[in-house]
Amino acid sequence: MQMFSVVTMHGPLEGDTPRTPGLALLDLLRAYAHDCLHYGSRRRYISVGGKPTRTQYGINFRRPSGQSYSAADPLGSPHTRNLGIVMEGACDREARRITRETAVRFGIREPDDPLGQIAFRDVTGTLSDEDVTAGREEEPVDEVAGYVERLRRYEAGVNRRYAVFLSEFAPHEEEDLHDLLLSAVISGDTRGITAWLDARHGPGTFAGTFLTGAYFAPPDVGLSA
């Protein structure tokens, strides 16, 4: 739904030239890079009762019972302890970096109209605090307002939380931690990121940060005393 909204905001793409070709190009590049990183993330499956069951996606794990390694963040939390948010944020941060560098290389500039400006800042990862918070108390009244609200919600719920996580655990080394996380997501190997975090915050940092107490809780098998 969000991808559909973004594309329609830049006009129909079935013609020879979109209404805003530069912005449409950057938007599609960001989406393509983002989805390629997700597609290339490590997956592991096991057979449970003859059915393939995914137990690993990137650096996130799930027991055959369906219990996820990390818990969902509290609603409205400015930080994250959820591996799904971390992986989503890592993929989007990298996709935005690729898009931002492409815009610079080919001289694609921020448009003059307000909608084009916020869309450009979104795909290049340059949204300001005002971009994210302005007008949040108002209910969306049309398609454009709805698109902007979804953009802001994603920024606050994913990218800002991921940025806070990087600043918490890697002050002045945010890009180093980001690169390690992205490599771990693709390879599925957590040893490098675990060692990096342990060296700075002590043994067991990865599990201590993300592991929910319910992950290894025994299942309710319905036995009576």
Backbone as a chain_set.jsonl record, in Angstrom:
{"seq": "MQMFSVVTMHGPLEGDTPRTPGLALLDLLRAYAHDCLHYGSRRRYISVGGKPTRTQYGINFRRPSGQSYSAADPLGSPHTRNLGIVMEGACDREARRITRETAVRFGIREPDDPLGQIAFRDVTGTLSDEDVTAGREEEPVDEVAGYVERLRRYEAGVNRRYAVFLSEFAPHEEEDLHDLLLSAVISGDTRGITAWLDARHGPGTFAGTFLTGAYFAPPDVGLSA", "coords": {"N": [[0.834, -1.202, 0.0], [1.947, 1.25, 0.818], [4.001, 1.507, -1.094], [2.512, 1.671, -3.427], [1.191, 4.073, -2.969], [3.312, 5.892, -2.933], [4.279, 5.76, -5.582], [2.023, 6.644, -7.029], [1.915, 9.235, -6.148], [3.859, 10.48, -7.621], [2.861, 10.603, -10.108], [1.449, 8.869, -13.012], [3.199, 6.016, -14.265], [3.127, 4.793, -16.698], [3.49, 6.17, -19.034], [5.771, 7.762, -21.411], [7.406, 9.576, -20.059], [7.581, 10.276, -16.688], [5.767, 12.579, -14.528], [7.465, 13.845, -12.728], [10.385, 13.035, -13.358], [12.998, 12.729, -12.191], [12.533, 12.48, -9.424], [10.83, 10.271, -9.42], [12.617, 8.336, -10.367], [14.508, 8.237, -8.23], [12.856, 7.392, -6.159], [12.06, 4.824, -7.015], [14.562, 3.623, -7.124], [15.365, 3.656, -4.427], [13.371, 1.966, -3.342], [13.885, -0.393, -4.779], [16.555, -1.027, -4.058], [16.188, -1.354, -1.302], [14.394, -3.565, -1.204], [15.934, -5.509, -2.468], [17.967, -5.929, -0.598], [16.482, -7.026, 1.495], [15.6, -9.331, 0.169], [17.984, -10.661, -0.218], [18.661, -11.394, 2.329], [19.654, -13.684, 4.87], [18.069, -16.85, 5.204], [16.705, -19.524, 7.091], [15.35, -22.756, 7.159], [13.489, -25.364, 8.728], [12.156, -28.699, 8.971], [9.024, -29.193, 10.262], [6.856, -31.382, 11.442], [6.626, -32.264, 8.84], [6.277, -29.942, 7.426], [7.747, -27.057, 5.946], [9.384, -24.767, 8.005], [10.205, -21.528, 8.89], [13.0, -20.577, 10.699], [14.923, -18.692, 10.948], [15.633, -15.406, 9.909], [17.646, -13.255, 8.439], [19.216, -11.71, 11.055], [17.374, -12.331, 12.868], [15.444, -14.542, 14.85], [13.322, -17.416, 15.233], [11.415, -19.646, 17.11], [10.307, -23.035, 16.476], [7.717, -23.107, 17.447], [6.781, -20.628, 16.903], [7.444, -18.46, 18.47], [9.013, -15.362, 18.681], [12.407, -14.102, 18.677], [12.886, -11.55, 19.735], [10.948, -9.02, 21.419], [8.065, -6.997, 20.538], [8.375, -3.438, 20.217], [7.341, -0.996, 22.673], [4.377, 0.928, 22.065], [4.901, 3.942, 20.39], [7.499, 4.213, 21.248], [10.711, 5.779, 21.343], [13.053, 4.472, 20.862], [14.556, 1.241, 20.038], [14.299, -2.263, 20.709], [13.943, -4.372, 19.174], [14.511, -6.852, 16.84], [13.427, -7.044, 14.304], [12.773, -4.386, 13.645], [15.353, -3.31, 13.727], [16.614, -4.68, 11.583], [14.978, -3.894, 9.438], [15.412, -1.131, 9.556], [18.167, -1.055, 9.041], [18.31, -2.006, 6.393], [16.835, -0.015, 5.068], [18.271, 2.277, 5.67], [20.654, 1.798, 4.266], [19.646, 1.615, 1.659], [18.698, 4.203, 1.324], [21.106, 5.561, 1.497], [22.402, 4.747, -0.855], [20.604, 5.858, -2.681], [20.784, 8.592, -2.059], [23.47, 9.142, -2.737], [23.341, 8.656, -5.432], [21.609, 10.692, -6.271], [23.227, 12.915, -5.821], [25.379, 12.375, -7.557], [24.181, 12.484, -10.104], [23.101, 14.947, -10.137], [20.467, 15.464, -9.27], [18.122, 17.449, -7.906], [16.483, 18.777, -4.959], [12.993, 19.205, -5.241], [10.852, 22.129, -5.784], [8.234, 22.246, -4.831], [6.181, 21.612, -1.91], [5.289, 18.897, -1.414], [6.932, 17.429, -3.134], [9.373, 18.073, -1.988], [9.316, 16.859, 0.595], [9.067, 14.214, -0.154], [11.459, 13.83, -1.588], [13.323, 14.231, 0.466], [12.658, 12.086, 2.031], [13.347, 9.751, 0.493], [16.057, 10.108, 0.27], [16.935, 10.119, 2.841], [17.037, 12.459, 4.413], [15.217, 13.757, 6.004], [13.956, 16.259, 8.156], [13.493, 17.044, 11.69], [11.241, 18.64, 11.865], [9.932, 17.965, 9.493], [9.002, 15.457, 10.141], [7.36, 15.788, 12.342], [5.586, 17.909, 11.887], [2.249, 18.905, 11.649], [1.221, 16.52, 12.675], [-0.839, 16.256, 14.471], [-3.12, 16.52, 13.05], [-5.795, 14.961, 11.282], [-5.468, 12.927, 8.361], [-6.832, 14.169, 5.346], [-7.035, 13.791, 2.654], [-5.671, 12.044, -0.24], [-3.014, 12.845, -0.587], [-2.351, 13.922, 1.952], [-2.666, 11.601, 3.428], [-0.627, 9.982, 2.375], [1.663, 11.452, 3.181], [1.394, 11.243, 5.949], [1.727, 8.471, 6.347], [4.334, 8.225, 5.461], [5.672, 9.743, 7.416], [5.048, 8.235, 9.683], [6.368, 5.82, 9.202], [8.991, 6.739, 9.132], [9.327, 7.654, 11.805], [8.749, 5.298, 13.225], [10.522, 3.372, 12.321], [13.053, 4.238, 10.949], [13.982, 6.365, 12.617], [14.05, 5.116, 15.105], [15.947, 3.147, 14.606], [18.192, 4.742, 14.097], [18.529, 5.885, 16.632], [19.156, 3.575, 18.06], [21.682, 2.949, 16.904], [23.154, 5.181, 17.772], [23.056, 4.786, 20.504], [24.501, 2.391, 20.969], [26.799, 2.655, 19.516], [28.26, 5.212, 19.693], [29.67, 7.755, 17.763], [30.614, 5.81, 16.117], [28.711, 4.955, 14.418], [28.332, 4.295, 11.655], [30.093, 2.191, 11.334], [28.971, 0.2, 12.968], [26.535, -0.034, 11.66], [27.347, -1.065, 9.132], [28.372, -3.545, 9.929], [26.061, -4.73, 10.963], [24.45, -4.87, 8.672], [25.933, -6.606, 7.067], [25.771, -8.879, 8.664], [23.037, -9.387, 8.586], [22.699, -10.169, 5.917], [24.419, -12.382, 5.699], [23.615, -13.948, 7.827], [25.178, -14.619, 9.923], [25.968, -14.08, 13.155], [28.27, -13.77, 14.612], [30.314, -11.845, 14.192], [29.062, -9.323, 14.699], [28.255, -9.794, 17.296], [30.696, -10.108, 18.674], [31.754, -7.546, 18.277], [29.936, -5.883, 19.645], [30.179, -7.004, 22.219], [32.81, -6.342, 22.829], [32.627, -3.67, 23.351], [30.554, -3.28, 25.139], [30.448, -5.334, 26.924], [30.236, -8.901, 27.779], [27.685, -10.869, 26.219], [26.012, -8.92, 25.133], [24.405, -8.782, 22.796], [22.355, -10.765, 23.128], [21.438, -9.868, 25.602], [20.341, -7.44, 24.924], [18.328, -7.93, 23.003], [17.001, -10.419, 23.399], [13.982, -11.838, 24.336], [12.311, -12.72, 27.376], [10.393, -14.629, 27.016], [11.186, -16.278, 25.003], [12.486, -18.769, 25.429], [10.654, -19.905, 27.065], [8.826, -22.602, 28.489], [6.493, -24.545, 26.586], [2.915, -24.432, 26.855], [1.569, -27.296, 27.687], [-0.726, -28.296, 28.618], [-0.926, -30.004, 30.836], [-2.136, -31.465, 33.79], [-1.904, -31.338, 37.407]], "CA": [[0.0, 0.0, 0.0], [2.817, 2.425, 0.858], [4.688, 1.622, -2.371], [1.502, 2.138, -4.382], [0.932, 5.487, -2.698], [4.475, 6.679, -3.346], [4.331, 5.832, -7.03], [0.948, 7.493, -7.529], [2.22, 10.629, -5.821], [4.738, 11.03, -8.652], [2.189, 10.524, -11.391], [1.443, 7.549, -13.65], [4.495, 5.653, -14.834], [2.974, 4.035, -17.934], [3.853, 7.002, -20.173], [7.193, 7.823, -21.743], [8.114, 10.384, -19.077], [6.782, 10.623, -15.508], [5.618, 14.01, -14.293], [8.717, 14.264, -12.082], [11.226, 11.859, -13.646], [14.094, 12.572, -11.244], [12.003, 11.995, -8.157], [10.349, 8.911, -9.654], [13.804, 7.488, -10.445], [15.065, 8.056, -6.897], [11.912, 6.617, -5.38], [12.156, 3.43, -7.431], [15.883, 3.134, -6.738], [15.315, 3.388, -2.985], [12.547, 0.783, -3.124], [14.565, -1.562, -5.358], [17.694, -1.357, -3.204], [15.638, -1.833, -0.032], [13.843, -4.91, -1.359], [17.039, -6.423, -2.789], [18.635, -6.264, 0.655], [15.605, -7.98, 2.181], [15.578, -10.582, -0.586], [19.264, -11.326, -0.031], [18.897, -11.709, 3.733], [19.753, -15.113, 5.168], [16.895, -17.562, 5.707], [16.915, -20.931, 7.433], [14.098, -23.481, 7.35], [13.539, -26.738, 9.192], [10.905, -29.412, 8.774], [8.249, -29.415, 11.481], [5.679, -32.15, 11.051], [6.586, -32.36, 7.393], [6.063, -28.634, 6.821], [8.895, -26.151, 6.09], [9.149, -23.712, 8.991], [11.351, -20.613, 8.939], [13.496, -20.329, 12.054], [15.865, -17.568, 10.919], [15.563, -14.433, 8.824], [18.69, -12.284, 8.776], [19.717, -11.958, 12.407], [16.207, -12.552, 13.719], [15.212, -15.972, 15.0], [11.981, -17.797, 15.677], [11.308, -21.051, 17.471], [9.276, -23.739, 15.684], [6.397, -22.782, 17.982], [6.411, -19.307, 16.415], [7.905, -17.416, 19.381], [10.087, -14.551, 18.115], [13.557, -13.872, 19.549], [12.741, -10.264, 20.42], [9.57, -8.564, 21.583], [7.711, -5.742, 19.882], [8.621, -2.231, 21.003], [6.128, -0.318, 23.148], [3.82, 1.905, 21.136], [5.438, 5.287, 20.528], [8.864, 4.221, 21.782], [11.674, 6.454, 20.468], [14.187, 3.575, 20.622], [14.11, -0.107, 19.699], [14.964, -3.481, 21.158], [13.296, -5.359, 18.323], [15.398, -7.16, 15.724], [12.741, -6.739, 13.056], [12.959, -2.958, 13.396], [16.775, -3.102, 13.437], [16.905, -5.139, 10.227], [14.27, -3.001, 8.512], [16.118, 0.139, 9.566], [19.464, -1.22, 8.384], [18.091, -2.097, 4.943], [16.392, 1.266, 4.527], [19.38, 3.243, 5.784], [21.561, 1.541, 3.157], [18.958, 1.983, 0.418], [18.694, 5.669, 1.253], [22.47, 6.014, 1.212], [22.587, 4.529, -2.29], [19.772, 6.842, -3.387], [21.341, 9.922, -1.819], [24.693, 9.275, -3.53], [22.923, 8.727, -6.834], [21.083, 12.038, -6.505], [24.372, 13.828, -5.904], [26.177, 12.075, -8.751], [23.485, 12.866, -11.328], [22.619, 16.31, -10.02], [19.025, 15.532, -9.053], [17.961, 18.374, -6.789], [15.203, 18.789, -4.257], [12.0, 20.018, -5.955], [10.399, 23.352, -5.121], [6.916, 22.108, -4.207], [6.273, 20.987, -0.579], [5.174, 17.445, -1.472], [8.163, 16.932, -3.736], [10.472, 18.241, -1.037], [9.297, 15.845, 1.653], [9.327, 12.924, -0.802], [12.892, 13.8, -1.882], [14.035, 14.048, 1.726], [12.387, 10.734, 2.503], [14.114, 8.736, -0.231], [17.493, 10.353, 0.474], [17.262, 10.048, 4.263], [17.394, 13.791, 4.914], [14.065, 14.363, 6.66], [14.241, 16.997, 9.379], [12.535, 16.803, 12.769], [10.004, 19.34, 11.521], [9.265, 17.179, 8.467], [8.387, 14.277, 10.74], [6.38, 16.131, 13.377], [4.65, 18.955, 11.473], [0.904, 18.506, 11.272], [0.882, 15.176, 13.123], [-2.086, 16.255, 15.237], [-4.243, 16.62, 12.125], [-6.191, 13.741, 10.587], [-5.356, 13.045, 6.909], [-8.136, 14.452, 4.736], [-7.024, 13.392, 1.254], [-4.646, 11.064, -0.58], [-1.691, 13.424, -0.344], [-2.142, 13.972, 3.399], [-2.508, 10.224, 3.887], [0.722, 9.568, 1.99], [2.63, 12.125, 4.045], [1.274, 10.684, 7.286], [2.352, 7.144, 6.334], [5.773, 8.474, 5.358], [6.144, 10.181, 8.728], [4.9, 7.138, 10.626], [7.461, 4.891, 8.926], [10.235, 7.394, 9.56], [9.392, 7.655, 13.265], [8.676, 3.962, 13.78], [11.618, 2.511, 11.871], [14.357, 4.868, 10.727], [14.431, 7.127, 13.783], [14.383, 4.146, 16.155], [17.223, 2.525, 14.234], [19.244, 5.739, 14.308], [18.747, 5.971, 18.08], [19.876, 2.353, 18.437], [23.088, 3.106, 16.517], [23.799, 6.177, 18.64], [23.15, 4.204, 21.837], [25.475, 1.311, 21.071], [28.009, 2.956, 18.746], [28.471, 6.657, 19.554], [30.778, 8.128, 16.879], [30.957, 4.659, 15.278], [27.425, 4.496, 13.908], [28.43, 3.662, 10.34], [30.781, 0.905, 11.508], [27.979, -0.746, 13.471], [25.559, -0.256, 10.584], [27.942, -1.957, 8.143], [28.43, -4.878, 10.522], [24.699, -5.241, 11.044], [23.971, -5.195, 7.331], [26.637, -7.828, 6.659], [25.229, -9.993, 9.44], [21.692, -9.667, 8.07], [22.83, -10.875, 4.645], [25.079, -13.681, 5.902], [22.989, -14.702, 8.902], [26.216, -14.952, 10.901], [25.967, -13.046, 14.188], [29.507, -13.779, 15.412], [31.041, -10.583, 14.07], [28.358, -8.254, 15.405], [28.27, -10.132, 18.724], [32.028, -9.787, 19.2], [31.903, -6.083, 18.255], [29.147, -5.348, 20.762], [30.761, -7.477, 23.475], [34.057, -5.612, 23.081], [32.314, -2.309, 23.784], [29.526, -3.215, 26.184], [30.516, -6.484, 27.805], [29.733, -10.17, 27.236], [26.254, -11.118, 26.165], [25.264, -7.703, 24.803], [23.381, -9.033, 21.782], [21.223, -11.442, 23.767], [20.913, -9.014, 26.66], [19.592, -6.336, 24.325], [17.195, -8.316, 22.162], [16.32, -11.665, 23.748], [12.841, -11.735, 25.226], [12.242, -13.804, 28.343], [9.428, -15.643, 26.589], [11.698, -17.062, 23.879], [12.75, -20.143, 25.852], [9.633, -20.345, 28.02], [8.267, -23.902, 28.093], [5.141, -24.443, 26.023], [1.795, -24.884, 27.678], [1.162, -28.578, 27.126], [-2.028, -28.642, 29.144], [-0.845, -31.089, 31.82], [-2.693, -31.151, 35.111], [-1.135, -31.949, 38.484]], "C": [[0.871, 1.255, 0.0], [3.524, 2.615, -0.481], [3.738, 2.155, -3.431], [1.263, 3.625, -4.211], [2.088, 6.353, -3.178], [4.492, 6.841, -4.855], [3.241, 6.761, -7.555], [1.202, 8.956, -7.201], [3.1, 11.281, -6.891], [4.13, 10.909, -10.04], [2.246, 9.127, -11.982], [2.768, 7.271, -14.34], [4.363, 4.915, -16.159], [3.35, 4.848, -19.165], [5.355, 7.006, -20.415], [7.984, 8.554, -20.664], [7.208, 10.674, -17.889], [6.736, 12.131, -15.313], [6.879, 14.59, -13.647], [9.719, 13.121, -12.218], [12.359, 11.649, -12.652], [13.632, 11.973, -9.939], [11.476, 10.568, -8.298], [11.516, 7.928, -9.709], [14.363, 7.197, -9.051], [14.158, 7.192, -6.03], [12.013, 5.131, -5.724], [13.503, 2.83, -7.063], [15.913, 2.781, -5.259], [14.535, 2.108, -2.712], [13.242, -0.482, -3.629], [15.737, -1.992, -4.483], [17.222, -1.945, -1.877], [15.168, -3.282, -0.158], [14.914, -5.923, -1.727], [17.775, -6.854, -1.52], [17.793, -7.246, 1.475], [15.641, -9.345, 1.489], [16.866, -11.368, -0.356], [19.578, -11.69, 1.406], [18.832, -13.223, 3.96], [18.437, -15.672, 5.703], [17.27, -19.002, 6.014], [15.56, -21.577, 7.723], [14.397, -24.873, 7.914], [12.183, -27.372, 8.93], [10.241, -29.655, 10.119], [6.95, -30.11, 11.088], [5.514, -32.247, 9.552], [6.367, -31.038, 6.679], [7.308, -27.759, 7.002], [8.549, -24.98, 7.007], [10.383, -22.838, 9.091], [11.741, -20.331, 10.379], [14.517, -19.192, 12.103], [15.599, -16.71, 9.708], [16.538, -13.332, 9.167], [19.317, -12.632, 10.109], [18.57, -12.115, 13.393], [15.876, -14.041, 13.714], [13.801, -16.221, 15.511], [11.975, -19.295, 15.981], [10.234, -21.724, 16.61], [7.862, -23.463, 16.163], [5.889, -21.429, 17.494], [6.872, -18.165, 17.287], [9.102, -16.684, 18.791], [11.167, -14.268, 19.157], [13.409, -12.591, 20.357], [11.284, -9.842, 20.445], [9.335, -7.279, 20.802], [8.012, -4.569, 20.802], [7.311, -1.666, 21.529], [5.666, 0.736, 22.146], [4.387, 3.294, 21.415], [6.849, 5.355, 21.074], [9.819, 4.923, 20.83], [12.898, 5.586, 20.153], [13.658, 2.185, 20.305], [14.967, -1.16, 20.377], [14.371, -4.657, 20.384], [14.154, -5.603, 17.089], [14.74, -6.917, 14.374], [12.909, -5.279, 12.675], [14.412, -2.671, 13.03], [17.094, -3.523, 12.006], [16.221, -4.262, 9.178], [14.991, -1.66, 8.409], [17.461, 0.059, 8.858], [19.309, -1.267, 6.868], [17.686, -0.743, 4.367], [17.483, 2.322, 4.618], [20.351, 3.066, 4.617], [20.928, 1.931, 1.828], [18.926, 3.496, 0.244], [20.081, 6.206, 0.959], [22.775, 5.868, -0.281], [21.834, 5.589, -3.093], [20.337, 8.247, -3.249], [22.598, 10.149, -2.671], [24.374, 9.36, -5.017], [22.399, 10.11, -7.174], [22.212, 13.048, -6.656], [25.127, 13.629, -7.211], [25.514, 12.586, -10.022], [22.817, 14.234, -11.22], [21.115, 16.441, -9.886], [18.778, 16.326, -7.779], [16.576, 18.265, -6.165], [14.213, 19.683, -4.99], [11.583, 21.245, -5.14], [9.074, 23.18, -4.382], [7.027, 21.336, -2.896], [6.187, 19.467, -0.607], [6.428, 16.823, -2.068], [9.336, 17.021, -2.785], [10.487, 17.135, 0.011], [9.542, 14.451, 1.074], [10.813, 12.766, -1.105], [13.691, 13.549, -0.603], [13.829, 12.656, 2.295], [13.296, 9.723, 1.809], [15.612, 8.913, -0.043], [17.888, 10.347, 1.942], [17.654, 11.368, 4.863], [16.205, 14.505, 5.534], [14.495, 15.067, 7.945], [13.23, 16.615, 10.451], [11.195, 17.457, 12.455], [9.222, 18.581, 10.451], [8.464, 16.035, 9.078], [7.254, 14.645, 11.681], [5.328, 17.128, 12.924], [3.307, 18.369, 11.065], [0.475, 17.143, 11.759], [-0.431, 15.122, 13.894], [-3.32, 16.293, 14.338], [-4.519, 15.264, 11.474], [-6.032, 13.933, 9.076], [-6.731, 13.216, 6.27], [-8.17, 14.088, 3.255], [-5.854, 12.454, 1.008], [-3.245, 11.585, -0.278], [-1.388, 13.452, 1.147], [-1.943, 12.58, 3.975], [-1.134, 9.683, 3.568], [1.769, 10.166, 2.913], [2.588, 11.548, 5.457], [1.906, 9.296, 7.355], [3.865, 7.266, 6.255], [6.341, 8.846, 6.726], [6.096, 9.046, 9.754], [6.029, 6.117, 10.44], [8.796, 5.468, 9.392], [10.39, 7.323, 11.072], [9.478, 6.248, 13.831], [9.823, 3.056, 13.41], [12.947, 3.265, 11.834], [14.864, 5.644, 11.937], [14.81, 6.182, 14.923], [15.729, 3.471, 15.867], [18.382, 3.489, 14.452], [19.561, 5.9, 15.795], [19.516, 4.745, 18.57], [21.361, 2.477, 18.106], [23.811, 4.085, 17.437], [23.958, 5.66, 20.063], [24.343, 3.266, 21.954], [26.769, 1.583, 20.296], [28.194, 4.458, 18.586], [29.771, 6.954, 18.806], [31.271, 6.954, 16.027], [29.695, 4.094, 14.614], [27.535, 3.761, 12.571], [29.148, 2.327, 10.414], [29.79, -0.158, 11.986], [26.944, -1.052, 12.388], [26.101, -1.24, 9.556], [28.014, -3.388, 8.664], [27.049, -5.521, 10.589], [24.202, -5.688, 9.67], [24.643, -6.47, 6.819], [26.086, -9.049, 7.375], [23.844, -10.38, 8.945], [21.772, -10.494, 6.793], [23.412, -12.272, 4.84], [24.357, -14.567, 6.905], [23.95, -15.086, 10.004], [26.32, -13.819, 11.918], [27.281, -12.95, 14.953], [30.248, -12.453, 15.359], [30.383, -9.468, 14.85], [28.334, -8.523, 16.901], [29.599, -9.766, 19.345], [32.231, -8.275, 19.28], [31.168, -5.458, 19.422], [29.729, -5.755, 22.108], [32.015, -6.68, 23.839], [33.786, -4.222, 23.625], [31.362, -2.249, 24.979], [29.51, -4.418, 27.116], [29.89, -7.733, 27.211], [28.214, -10.253, 27.265], [25.408, -9.927, 25.769], [24.139, -7.975, 23.812], [22.141, -9.673, 22.409], [20.597, -10.568, 24.847], [20.065, -7.877, 26.136], [18.287, -6.801, 23.692], [16.384, -9.513, 22.663], [15.176, -11.437, 24.725], [12.78, -12.942, 26.154], [11.311, -14.923, 27.931], [9.989, -16.582, 25.531], [11.911, -18.526, 24.249], [11.752, -20.633, 26.899], [9.053, -21.684, 27.568], [6.854, -23.74, 27.549], [4.093, -24.932, 27.013], [1.245, -26.154, 27.065], [-0.136, -29.079, 27.72], [-2.031, -29.796, 30.127], [-1.434, -30.617, 33.149], [-1.901, -31.876, 36.175], [-1.733, -33.293, 38.864]], "O": [[0.585, 2.212, -0.72], [3.642, 3.741, -0.964], [4.119, 2.999, -4.243], [1.145, 4.357, -5.194], [1.876, 7.417, -3.758], [4.697, 7.946, -5.357], [3.503, 7.581, -8.436], [0.734, 9.833, -7.927], [3.083, 12.502, -7.046], [4.823, 11.096, -11.04], [3.009, 8.285, -11.508], [3.382, 8.165, -14.923], [5.365, 4.453, -16.704], [3.515, 4.277, -20.243], [6.112, 6.338, -19.711], [9.125, 8.185, -20.384], [6.149, 11.273, -18.072], [7.558, 12.867, -15.86], [7.304, 15.695, -13.984], [9.882, 12.325, -11.292], [12.658, 10.509, -12.298], [14.265, 11.062, -9.406], [11.655, 9.749, -7.397], [11.43, 6.825, -9.17], [14.657, 6.047, -8.726], [14.635, 6.36, -5.258], [12.046, 4.282, -4.833], [13.581, 1.65, -6.723], [16.427, 1.729, -4.879], [14.982, 1.26, -1.941], [13.19, -1.523, -2.974], [15.9, -3.179, -4.197], [17.791, -2.921, -1.387], [15.501, -4.124, 0.676], [14.815, -7.087, -1.337], [18.162, -8.015, -1.388], [18.325, -8.18, 2.074], [15.704, -10.383, 2.148], [16.844, -12.598, -0.304], [20.644, -12.237, 1.686], [18.056, -13.933, 3.321], [17.779, -15.055, 6.541], [18.052, -19.621, 5.293], [14.733, -21.014, 8.44], [15.428, -25.472, 7.611], [11.191, -26.681, 8.698], [10.836, -30.257, 11.012], [6.064, -29.508, 10.483], [4.393, -32.307, 9.047], [6.279, -31.009, 5.452], [7.871, -27.719, 8.096], [7.548, -24.292, 6.805], [11.481, -23.332, 9.346], [10.914, -19.899, 11.183], [14.928, -18.777, 13.186], [15.368, -17.219, 8.611], [16.294, -12.551, 10.086], [19.881, -13.713, 10.28], [18.769, -12.042, 14.605], [16.015, -14.713, 12.692], [13.179, -15.359, 16.131], [12.473, -20.101, 15.195], [9.352, -21.05, 16.077], [6.91, -23.57, 15.39], [4.709, -21.113, 17.648], [6.718, -17.005, 16.906], [10.1, -17.313, 18.438], [10.891, -14.202, 20.355], [13.767, -12.552, 21.534], [10.488, -10.253, 19.6], [10.275, -6.567, 20.451], [7.916, -4.69, 22.023], [6.27, -1.839, 20.895], [6.481, 1.357, 21.464], [4.353, 3.764, 22.552], [7.353, 6.446, 21.339], [9.754, 4.693, 19.622], [13.69, 5.928, 19.275], [12.446, 1.969, 20.303], [16.168, -0.987, 20.588], [14.309, -5.782, 20.88], [14.488, -4.662, 16.37], [15.427, -6.613, 13.399], [13.16, -4.965, 11.512], [14.679, -1.879, 12.125], [17.779, -2.793, 11.289], [16.817, -3.93, 8.154], [15.162, -1.119, 7.317], [17.855, 0.992, 8.157], [20.082, -0.642, 6.141], [18.149, -0.366, 3.29], [17.603, 3.17, 3.734], [20.821, 4.047, 4.041], [21.591, 2.51, 0.968], [19.109, 4.004, -0.863], [20.223, 7.2, 0.247], [23.345, 6.773, -0.892], [22.359, 6.143, -4.059], [20.365, 9.007, -4.217], [22.77, 11.219, -3.256], [25.058, 10.055, -5.768], [22.703, 10.648, -8.239], [22.158, 13.929, -7.514], [25.473, 14.595, -7.891], [26.197, 13.07, -10.924], [22.058, 14.633, -12.104], [20.539, 17.43, -10.341], [19.186, 15.91, -6.694], [15.638, 17.737, -6.761], [14.554, 20.815, -5.333], [11.922, 21.372, -3.963], [8.813, 23.889, -3.41], [7.897, 20.473, -2.778], [6.939, 18.802, 0.106], [6.927, 15.814, -1.569], [10.2, 16.143, -2.773], [11.531, 16.545, 0.287], [10.15, 13.604, 1.728], [11.373, 11.688, -0.904], [14.625, 12.747, -0.597], [14.711, 12.109, 2.958], [13.947, 8.92, 2.478], [16.365, 7.949, -0.185], [19.059, 10.551, 2.263], [18.518, 11.414, 5.739], [16.184, 15.735, 5.586], [15.293, 14.54, 8.72], [12.235, 15.949, 10.168], [10.139, 16.894, 12.745], [7.992, 18.551, 10.488], [7.386, 15.688, 8.594], [6.286, 13.895, 11.807], [4.257, 17.189, 13.529], [3.236, 17.456, 10.243], [-0.55, 16.636, 11.303], [-1.068, 14.071, 13.966], [-4.441, 16.116, 14.815], [-3.594, 14.516, 11.157], [-6.411, 14.979, 8.55], [-7.677, 12.503, 6.606], [-9.246, 14.08, 2.656], [-5.125, 12.107, 1.938], [-2.395, 10.849, 0.225], [-0.301, 13.057, 1.569], [-1.15, 12.39, 4.897], [-0.531, 8.996, 4.393], [2.665, 9.462, 3.377], [3.629, 11.384, 6.092], [2.566, 8.98, 8.345], [4.593, 6.509, 6.898], [7.374, 8.319, 7.139], [6.992, 8.914, 10.588], [6.578, 5.613, 11.419], [9.621, 4.763, 9.974], [11.459, 6.973, 11.572], [10.194, 6.014, 14.805], [10.083, 2.071, 14.102], [13.859, 2.96, 12.603], [16.052, 5.588, 12.251], [15.789, 6.426, 15.629], [16.538, 3.256, 16.77], [19.439, 3.089, 14.94], [20.725, 6.036, 16.174], [20.421, 4.864, 19.396], [22.209, 2.148, 18.936], [24.95, 3.842, 17.835], [24.894, 6.051, 20.76], [25.105, 3.336, 22.919], [27.729, 0.821, 20.41], [28.278, 4.944, 17.458], [30.837, 6.463, 19.176], [32.247, 7.096, 15.291], [29.627, 2.908, 14.294], [26.902, 2.723, 12.378], [28.846, 1.42, 9.638], [29.774, -1.277, 11.474], [26.531, -2.2, 12.224], [25.389, -2.158, 9.147], [27.749, -4.335, 7.924], [26.891, -6.709, 10.307], [23.606, -6.757, 9.532], [23.991, -7.316, 6.207], [25.948, -10.119, 6.783], [23.509, -11.563, 8.89], [20.987, -11.424, 6.61], [22.954, -13.232, 4.22], [24.467, -15.792, 6.848], [23.575, -15.808, 10.928], [26.722, -12.71, 11.566], [27.399, -12.126, 15.861], [30.758, -11.988, 16.378], [31.053, -8.742, 15.584], [28.386, -7.586, 17.697], [29.638, -9.177, 20.425], [32.815, -7.778, 20.243], [31.713, -4.598, 20.115], [29.771, -4.949, 23.037], [32.252, -6.381, 25.009], [34.641, -3.65, 24.301], [31.367, -1.279, 25.737], [28.656, -4.513, 27.997], [29.11, -7.654, 26.262], [27.556, -9.781, 28.192], [24.206, -9.911, 26.034], [23.035, -7.453, 23.971], [21.024, -9.185, 22.24], [19.375, -10.53, 24.994], [19.166, -7.4, 26.829], [17.257, -6.141, 23.829], [15.191, -9.605, 22.374], [15.38, -10.904, 25.816], [13.152, -14.051, 25.769], [11.419, -16.042, 28.433], [9.35, -17.578, 25.19], [11.562, -19.421, 23.48], [11.978, -21.656, 27.546], [8.814, -21.876, 26.376], [6.105, -22.881, 28.014], [4.375, -25.746, 27.893], [0.543, -26.114, 26.054], [-0.604, -30.163, 27.372], [-3.033, -30.501, 30.246], [-1.226, -29.474, 33.557], [-1.291, -32.91, 35.902], [-1.221, -33.966, 39.759]]}, "num_chains": 1, "name": "protein.A"}
